[in-house]
Amino acid sequence: MYKAFQISLIFTFLMLLLGNQGYSQYDYQIPKGSAELVNFKYKVDPMFFETKKLSWGAVESKCLESPVEFGMWLKVDVKTNQTKVSIQTLGKTGNLDSPTLFFAKVEQNSKGRRLTELKCKQFSSLEKEYAIEMTGLNPETEYYMLIAANALGQKFGVVVTEKFEPTPEQAEVKAEVAKSQSIVGRVRQKEGTTKKGVRVSLLNGVMQKVAETTTEADGTFKFEKLPQEEVFLTKIEEEDTEMLVDIFLKNAQGQVTARATRIGTNLFGFGADSDAFNDLKLLTSADWTMNVVEGKTGITGRIVDANTFLFGRKGLKVGLYNNLKANVSNTITNVDGKFEFRDLASGDYSVKIENPSANDYSEVVLVDDLNVPFSYSNSTMLGADGFFKFEKLPADVVELKRLEERDSRMPALSSNFDGMTAGKTIVLKNILFESGSAQLKSSSFTELDKLVSELQLKPAIKIEISGHTDNQGNEATNKLLSENRAVSVKKYLIQKGIAADRLTSKGLGSAQPLATNDTEEGRKQNRRVEFVVVK
């Protein structure tokens, strides 16, 4: 009962937080330079203005009659996580009466700049102060405020300060924001086109839906102000299982901290059985699987918007240079912002992006002929000359990945299916999945086909398939991933003709390790699929 109450309380809190943000619109047209800049230097002496005829006032908000004909746009320079903007009518110097104050932030994506309402309030002439107090702000974000008036030429003063005591409700929200996280994502169809209105569900750690949204025209979606200590999963509510999905977790400061992996059919989670390259935020094994010629190396990277990581920077020129900084090759980024140079002879190389933007994030890796990255760089590691400075990835992780890749390419030892008797557990060898995913690699099919043959020879036997992970990442997500991996094996066997009523599956996460989780080799052993004969 108490648990149900907790879940209900979390749901209510999330919906309140997710629902307190107003309309968004792309077609805003605040003329450049027409919004007066105001900041904390006006906290003592007001800066005086008078209402004008607005060149654009088609604001989408429930509390404003659109379009707004008279008023003033202010660009609010936020320096801390809170601000208070007061509109003063000081005796004979001010005569503004009953204004409406509209406060909004600017967001950027592939479609362009978007104005999103944060607060809007109508005031009456009986109120002593016209002011908006905002908490949970980000100094790196662009904010605008509209003072909507009833007539032309009304005078008023503006005072901006961060020194105010938030109301108990504001203080509570502010505290939650300080320890909050957000999820941002983008959904595209297989050919790369976006689709508006795709339903996206937010699930908690026990798979209960706590919020829902739909994608914008550019395919983006977001869930904001999520409790930091909670585990969340994201589900794309579409039958199409081949959709291209990018989802990132961001902290309260707006920094990307993790990339989601597909742990089930259109189900995504964070931190599940990751590829162990913790230095890489953007690139995954799908990016660096280059199939470089034996004895050669490759370089691959992506350039995306730094705010969301969701939009690739297409058409940027990227140069490859030798150890003397002489240009040896050039390429252009594709629609996902990706570039690569493959089959390079041994030697030292550098990479440089022509005319990089401060609003971009870049990540680059050097890859060997086993599809294993061994060195990396990103846009925070650029030298003064514009070249990427590379650092080695952890040697133990690199070597383990090389061993795994060699194992997958060589004729491997088969699982021992002798003595398939009731109660006997058999670990399936050479069963490999995409990193952090329940998708089987093709190198797993040979071993699974041998199991199919054994089951066909023993038609009376039933088995229970179990998936296991290491203890890295979140246990709830790992358990779900292990369940989905066991289901993937079960589905493969069914597709090969094994009757479904002979197969059951379950996921145990990291609950039954075979080896220590303190080393990469031990964690490798613990990531496995096995089965037990139940009849």
VOGU-3710 file (C-alpha; in Angstrom, 3 decimals, decimal comma):
1> mykafqisli> 0,000/0,000/0,000  2,802/2,379/0,985  4,709/1,558/-2,210  1,636/2,289/-4,306  1,269/5,612/-2,484  4,928/6,430/-3,215  4,482/5,673/-6,899  1,336/7,796/-7,008  3,159/10,652/-5,295  6,079/10,446/-7,762
11> ftflmlllgn> 3,634/10,411/-10,672  1,795/13,482/-9,347  5,051/15,360/-8,755  6,357/14,538/-12,233  3,173/15,614/-13,923  3,200/18,907/-12,036  6,796/19,556/-13,037  6,359/18,437/-16,604  3,167/20,365/-16,993  4,214/23,786/-15,688
21> qgysqydyqi> 5,910/24,749/-18,935  3,792/26,631/-21,429  3,572/26,885/-25,179  6,490/26,629/-27,591  6,647/28,330/-30,982  9,203/28,513/-33,767  7,834/31,501/-35,642  8,732/34,188/-33,135  10,129/37,339/-34,738  11,607/39,591/-32,081
31> pkgsaelvnf> 13,658/41,899/-34,337  17,363/41,818/-33,608  18,326/44,697/-31,341  14,743/45,660/-30,523  14,699/43,909/-27,126  16,284/46,092/-24,456  18,950/44,268/-22,442  18,369/44,320/-18,692  20,495/42,727/-15,968  21,397/42,943/-12,308
41> kykvdpmffe> 23,008/46,374/-12,581  19,460/47,772/-12,392  18,840/46,238/-8,963  19,226/49,665/-7,252  18,241/52,268/-9,824  15,461/51,457/-12,274  16,028/51,619/-16,000  13,140/53,583/-17,541  11,177/52,684/-20,675  7,879/53,429/-22,328
51> tkklswgave> 5,621/51,112/-24,281  5,967/50,968/-28,059  3,987/49,595/-30,948  5,338/46,067/-31,280  6,595/44,820/-34,632  5,833/41,274/-33,464  3,448/40,254/-30,707  1,878/37,009/-31,912  2,712/35,243/-28,654  1,194/31,831/-28,052
61> skclespvef> 0,021/31,851/-24,441  -3,213/31,261/-22,580  -2,826/34,472/-20,587  -2,200/36,806/-23,531  -4,609/37,990/-26,162  -2,649/37,556/-29,367  -1,354/39,492/-31,107  -0,047/41,946/-28,500  -0,106/45,430/-30,034  1,673/47,569/-27,425
71> gmwlkvdvkt> 4,439/46,850/-24,954  8,174/46,225/-24,667  10,451/43,224/-25,176  13,284/42,825/-22,658  16,246/40,481/-23,003  16,973/39,360/-19,446  20,636/38,651/-18,764  20,505/35,882/-16,156  23,639/35,440/-14,025  22,415/32,973/-11,397
81> nqtkvsiqtl> 19,733/30,289/-11,196  17,057/32,768/-10,151  15,893/36,253/-11,088  13,162/38,710/-10,190  12,046/41,350/-12,694  9,947/44,146/-11,162  8,019/46,697/-13,204  7,743/49,948/-11,283  5,396/52,917/-11,816  7,017/55,601/-9,726
91> gktgnldspt> 4,639/58,502/-9,211  4,616/60,994/-12,078  7,465/59,148/-13,873  5,390/56,036/-14,508  1,816/55,392/-15,585  1,802/51,771/-16,780  -1,391/50,114/-15,570  -2,516/46,452/-15,414  0,217/44,920/-17,607  0,703/41,273/-18,503
101> lffakveqns> 4,216/39,893/-17,970  5,389/37,001/-20,152  8,713/35,219/-19,448  10,225/32,705/-21,907  13,432/30,940/-22,871  15,011/30,268/-26,268  15,870/26,744/-27,391  17,742/25,721/-30,524  17,369/22,625/-32,690  17,546/21,638/-36,359
111> kgrrltelkc> 14,285/23,384/-37,162  15,529/26,634/-35,701  15,072/28,755/-32,591  12,063/28,053/-30,438  10,509/30,366/-27,837  9,122/28,413/-24,857  6,905/30,022/-22,222  8,032/29,614/-18,609  5,573/31,940/-16,873  2,847/34,409/-17,775
121> kqfsslekey> 0,824/36,558/-15,379  -1,883/39,194/-15,771  -1,908/42,004/-13,184  -4,720/44,269/-12,049  -4,453/47,932/-11,094  -5,152/46,949/-7,469  -1,864/45,049/-7,111  0,995/46,910/-5,436  3,793/45,366/-7,487  4,094/44,025/-10,997
131> aiemtglnpe> 6,837/41,366/-10,793  7,781/37,897/-11,959  10,039/35,691/-9,870  11,800/32,823/-11,653  13,860/29,997/-10,116  15,661/27,037/-11,649  17,206/29,106/-14,473  20,389/28,405/-16,414  22,798/31,333/-17,000  23,807/29,797/-20,344
141> teyymliaan> 20,229/29,996/-21,671  18,752/33,003/-23,495  15,662/34,549/-21,811  13,123/37,158/-22,969  10,355/38,999/-21,178  7,394/40,791/-22,745  5,613/43,613/-20,925  2,244/43,713/-22,647  0,395/47,030/-22,230  -2,984/48,477/-23,146
151> algqkfgvvv> -1,705/51,642/-24,827  1,217/53,349/-26,499  3,651/55,534/-24,541  2,988/54,203/-21,021  6,060/54,742/-18,821  7,614/52,359/-16,313  10,868/51,435/-14,612  12,572/48,032/-14,547  14,497/46,579/-11,612  16,264/43,207/-11,898
161> tekfeptpeq> 17,664/41,311/-8,921  18,647/37,833/-7,875  18,333/38,739/-4,197  14,896/37,629/-3,154  13,560/34,864/-0,978  11,613/32,357/-3,036  8,220/31,324/-1,747  8,140/27,918/-0,014  6,704/26,446/-3,225  9,430/28,061/-5,351
171> aevkaevaks> 12,116/26,955/-2,894  10,870/23,381/-3,082  10,874/23,419/-6,886  14,298/25,084/-6,894  15,703/22,371/-4,615  14,238/19,673/-6,848  15,680/21,307/-9,976  19,128/21,473/-8,363  19,123/17,691/-8,005  17,142/16,955/-11,138
181> qsivgrvrqk> 17,929/15,407/-14,491  16,339/15,539/-17,905  15,986/13,213/-20,875  16,170/14,513/-24,424  15,723/12,444/-27,556  15,067/12,349/-31,259  13,165/9,776/-33,302  13,637/9,239/-37,031  12,404/6,720/-39,514  14,884/4,270/-41,032
191> egttkkgvrv> 15,562/6,500/-44,045  16,336/9,427/-41,731  13,118/11,450/-42,045  11,401/12,770/-38,930  7,830/12,276/-37,858  5,711/14,546/-35,691  3,406/13,071/-33,079  5,234/9,845/-32,229  4,171/8,895/-28,687  6,993/8,534/-26,184
201> sllngvmqkv> 6,426/7,134/-22,697  8,527/7,690/-19,592  8,644/4,626/-17,350  9,964/4,282/-13,814  12,171/1,482/-12,500  9,221/-0,890/-12,078  8,004/-0,308/-15,642  5,074/1,931/-14,739  4,291/4,880/-17,011  4,792/8,186/-15,202
211> aettteadgt> 4,605/10,626/-18,125  4,007/10,778/-21,856  4,804/13,198/-24,651  4,927/13,294/-28,451  7,683/14,243/-30,849  7,918/17,687/-32,398  8,119/18,161/-36,175  11,910/17,668/-36,005  11,472/14,368/-34,170  12,588/15,673/-30,781
221> fkfeklpqee> 11,070/15,083/-27,359  12,090/15,771/-23,775  11,219/15,073/-20,169  12,499/17,694/-17,733  12,985/18,110/-13,968  13,144/14,395/-13,235  14,288/13,340/-9,735  17,988/12,536/-9,942  17,811/9,498/-7,687  15,126/7,796/-9,789
231> vfltkieeed> 15,679/5,310/-12,596  13,823/6,042/-15,828  13,296/4,148/-19,064  12,001/5,548/-22,318  9,668/3,677/-24,652  8,876/4,662/-28,239  5,220/3,707/-28,720  5,522/2,640/-32,363  5,286/-0,758/-34,028  8,223/0,114/-36,290
241> temlvdiflk> 11,257/-1,498/-34,617  13,774/-0,069/-37,106  13,326/3,572/-36,157  16,528/5,537/-35,526  16,483/6,726/-31,922  18,981/8,894/-30,022  18,351/9,554/-26,324  20,608/11,327/-23,831  20,512/11,961/-20,090  21,415/15,469/-18,903
251> naqgqvtara> 22,218/16,709/-15,405  20,852/19,834/-13,708  23,585/21,932/-15,331  22,468/20,814/-18,789  25,505/18,599/-19,423  25,053/15,291/-21,227  26,018/12,503/-18,814  24,887/9,297/-20,556  23,575/7,887/-23,798  20,689/5,430/-23,769
261> trigtnlfgf> 20,962/1,992/-25,321  18,186/-0,161/-26,755  17,479/-2,804/-24,122  14,290/-4,140/-25,696  11,898/-3,538/-28,574  11,821/0,275/-28,748  12,718/0,374/-25,030  15,762/2,395/-23,954  17,676/2,650/-20,702  20,847/4,197/-19,301
271> gadsdafndl> 23,908/2,459/-17,902  22,987/-1,098/-18,852  25,937/-3,368/-19,671  27,746/-0,533/-21,442  30,741/-0,837/-23,757  33,016/0,237/-20,834  34,460/3,253/-22,691  33,334/5,775/-20,092  35,308/8,596/-21,720  33,025/8,511/-24,772
281> klltsadwtm> 29,689/10,324/-24,488  28,597/10,436/-28,105  30,111/7,616/-30,159  29,075/3,965/-29,858  30,230/0,683/-31,390  27,877/1,317/-34,317  29,960/4,404/-35,161  33,400/2,810/-34,962  32,628/-0,503/-36,675  34,612/0,423/-39,779
291> nvvegktgit> 36,002/-2,966/-40,901  39,453/-1,511/-41,483  41,885/-3,520/-43,637  44,214/-5,745/-41,588  47,286/-3,851/-40,418  45,693/-0,449/-41,012  43,859/2,012/-38,756  40,887/4,316/-39,109  39,597/7,585/-37,691  35,922/8,341/-37,213
301> grivdantfl> 34,002/11,054/-35,444  30,787/12,995/-35,183  29,950/16,690/-34,849  26,613/17,543/-33,231  24,928/20,452/-31,478  26,416/20,828/-28,001  23,057/21,433/-26,335  21,270/18,180/-27,104  23,700/15,958/-29,110  20,676/15,166/-31,317
311> fgrkglkvgl> 21,453/17,057/-34,521  24,420/16,281/-36,724  26,296/19,131/-38,403  26,129/18,293/-42,094  28,583/19,588/-44,694  31,514/20,558/-42,448  34,978/20,093/-43,926  37,273/17,870/-41,857  40,974/17,579/-42,623  43,398/14,729/-41,916
321> ynnlkanvsn> 47,010/15,727/-41,245  50,263/13,826/-40,730  52,735/14,281/-37,878  54,197/17,319/-39,646  50,734/18,909/-39,756  50,635/18,563/-43,544  47,187/17,907/-44,985  46,873/14,408/-46,462  43,108/14,068/-46,961  39,777/15,853/-46,521
331> titnvdgkfe> 36,190/14,764/-46,115  32,744/16,250/-45,449  30,387/15,356/-42,586  27,139/13,588/-43,519  23,601/14,336/-42,320  24,401/12,809/-38,898  27,542/14,917/-38,583  29,691/11,804/-39,067  33,018/11,596/-40,870  35,694/8,942/-41,275
341> frdlasgdys> 39,101/8,172/-42,726  39,737/4,454/-43,158  42,608/2,130/-44,055  45,372/4,482/-42,926  49,013/3,379/-42,836  50,716/3,283/-39,446  51,843/6,659/-38,152  50,674/9,676/-36,197  47,706/11,635/-37,509  45,827/14,767/-36,501
351> vkienpsand> 42,331/15,955/-37,308  41,091/19,505/-37,761  37,597/20,848/-38,441  37,362/23,852/-40,710  35,483/26,766/-39,088  34,264/24,934/-35,961  31,435/26,500/-33,981  31,354/27,069/-30,232  27,825/25,636/-30,318  29,052/22,224/-31,528
361> ysevvlvddl> 30,332/19,157/-29,719  32,807/16,878/-31,508  34,083/13,434/-30,605  36,744/11,471/-32,508  38,280/7,994/-32,068  41,178/6,104/-33,619  40,157/2,547/-34,465  42,293/-0,531/-35,132  41,653/-3,352/-37,615  39,582/-5,217/-35,005
371> nvpfsysnst> 37,003/-2,401/-34,807  38,295/-1,420/-31,367  38,910/2,261/-30,537  42,218/2,855/-28,743  42,531/6,644/-28,595  40,041/9,510/-28,471  39,529/13,252/-28,426  36,650/15,700/-28,202  35,939/19,392/-28,622  37,091/20,153/-25,055
381> mlgadgffkf> 40,547/18,846/-26,010  41,256/21,119/-28,972  44,655/22,747/-29,091  45,167/26,448/-29,699  45,980/25,581/-33,330  42,574/23,905/-33,791  43,890/20,325/-33,891  42,415/17,603/-31,715  44,679/16,366/-28,930  44,272/12,600/-28,560
391> eklpadvvel> 44,449/10,589/-25,355  44,715/6,822/-24,923  41,606/4,941/-23,873  42,064/2,623/-20,833  44,520/-0,099/-21,876  42,765/-2,922/-19,989  39,432/-2,147/-21,636  40,991/-1,851/-25,086  42,818/-5,165/-24,756  39,720/-6,985/-23,493
401> krleerdsrm> 37,686/-5,634/-26,415  40,397/-6,837/-28,792  40,272/-10,322/-27,245  36,481/-10,375/-27,548  36,656/-9,315/-31,191  39,281/-11,958/-31,989  37,133/-14,583/-30,249  34,123/-13,620/-32,355  36,126/-13,968/-35,580  37,817/-17,287/-34,820
411> palssnfdgm> 36,291/-20,780/-34,873  35,320/-21,011/-31,227  34,950/-23,894/-28,821  31,380/-25,089/-28,788  29,215/-25,365/-25,717  29,143/-28,845/-24,256  25,615/-30,160/-24,738  26,444/-33,625/-23,414  24,313/-34,870/-20,564  21,413/-32,479/-20,995
421> tagktivlkn> 19,609/-33,792/-17,938  17,072/-32,189/-15,642  18,579/-29,526/-13,419  21,846/-29,201/-15,357  22,900/-25,652/-16,243  24,812/-25,084/-19,477  26,465/-21,764/-20,344  26,102/-20,861/-24,015  29,461/-19,873/-25,462  29,973/-17,265/-28,169
431> ilfesgsaql> 26,579/-15,617/-27,657  27,247/-11,945/-28,316  24,987/-8,898/-28,312  25,389/-5,344/-29,500  26,758/-3,199/-26,664  24,070/-2,428/-24,083  21,490/-4,059/-26,351  19,376/-7,184/-26,626  20,150/-7,500/-30,361  22,061/-10,677/-31,185
441> ksssfteldk> 25,243/-10,389/-33,229  25,375/-12,628/-36,288  28,425/-14,377/-34,807  26,037/-15,921/-32,244  23,992/-17,823/-34,821  26,413/-20,748/-35,258  26,234/-21,642/-31,562  22,469/-21,213/-31,415  22,024/-23,405/-34,490  23,913/-26,171/-32,675
451> lvselqlkpa> 21,496/-25,835/-29,759  18,604/-26,070/-32,208  20,010/-29,364/-33,514  20,353/-30,742/-29,975  16,777/-29,804/-29,116  15,515/-31,393/-32,310  17,292/-34,641/-31,339  15,715/-34,515/-27,864  12,066/-33,494/-28,510  10,949/-34,244/-24,947
461> ikieisghtd> 13,334/-31,786/-23,329  12,229/-28,343/-22,160  14,668/-25,618/-21,167  14,633/-22,351/-19,258  16,903/-19,676/-20,732  18,380/-17,082/-18,373  20,230/-13,865/-19,116  22,919/-12,380/-16,861  24,860/-9,096/-16,745  27,748/-7,683/-14,739
471> nqgneatnkl> 27,117/-5,219/-11,913  27,983/-2,062/-13,855  25,248/0,542/-14,229  21,772/0,415/-12,779  20,581/-2,940/-11,466  16,941/-2,453/-12,470  17,954/-1,625/-16,043  20,458/-4,497/-16,134  17,802/-6,938/-14,976  15,474/-5,802/-17,741
481> lsenravsvk> 18,309/-6,037/-20,280  19,089/-9,589/-19,149  15,412/-10,528/-19,537  15,311/-9,142/-23,066  18,530/-10,930/-24,033  17,077/-14,232/-22,856  13,934/-13,450/-24,870  16,071/-12,741/-27,967  17,647/-16,197/-27,692  14,221/-17,766/-27,148
491> kyliqkgiaa> 12,806/-16,003/-30,234  15,726/-17,185/-32,360  15,128/-20,809/-31,338  11,415/-20,491/-32,101  12,190/-19,010/-35,537  14,337/-22,082/-36,187  11,437/-24,435/-35,501  11,617/-25,188/-31,766  8,118/-25,254/-30,241  7,437/-22,246/-28,017
501> drltskglgs> 5,980/-24,394/-25,222  9,406/-26,029/-24,783  11,067/-22,715/-23,951  10,813/-20,277/-21,049  13,063/-17,332/-20,261  14,015/-15,019/-17,415  16,539/-12,325/-16,562  18,618/-12,268/-13,378  20,729/-9,173/-13,943  23,891/-9,369/-11,829
511> aqplatndte> 22,400/-11,562/-9,101  24,337/-14,746/-9,997  27,932/-13,836/-11,011  30,365/-16,557/-12,131  33,423/-14,409/-11,405  34,430/-11,187/-9,679  32,987/-7,949/-11,001  36,163/-6,105/-9,964  37,960/-6,805/-13,255  36,990/-6,480/-16,913
521> egrkqnrrve> 37,769/-10,161/-17,471  35,478/-11,135/-14,598  32,708/-8,870/-15,820  33,049/-10,441/-19,272  32,378/-13,887/-17,787  29,352/-12,591/-15,923  27,752/-11,223/-19,080  26,313/-14,459/-20,382  23,274/-16,473/-21,431  22,734/-19,966/-20,077
531> fvvvk> 19,977/-22,517/-19,883  18,838/-25,233/-17,520  16,982/-28,391/-18,483  13,616/-28,345/-16,698  12,321/-31,664/-18,032
//
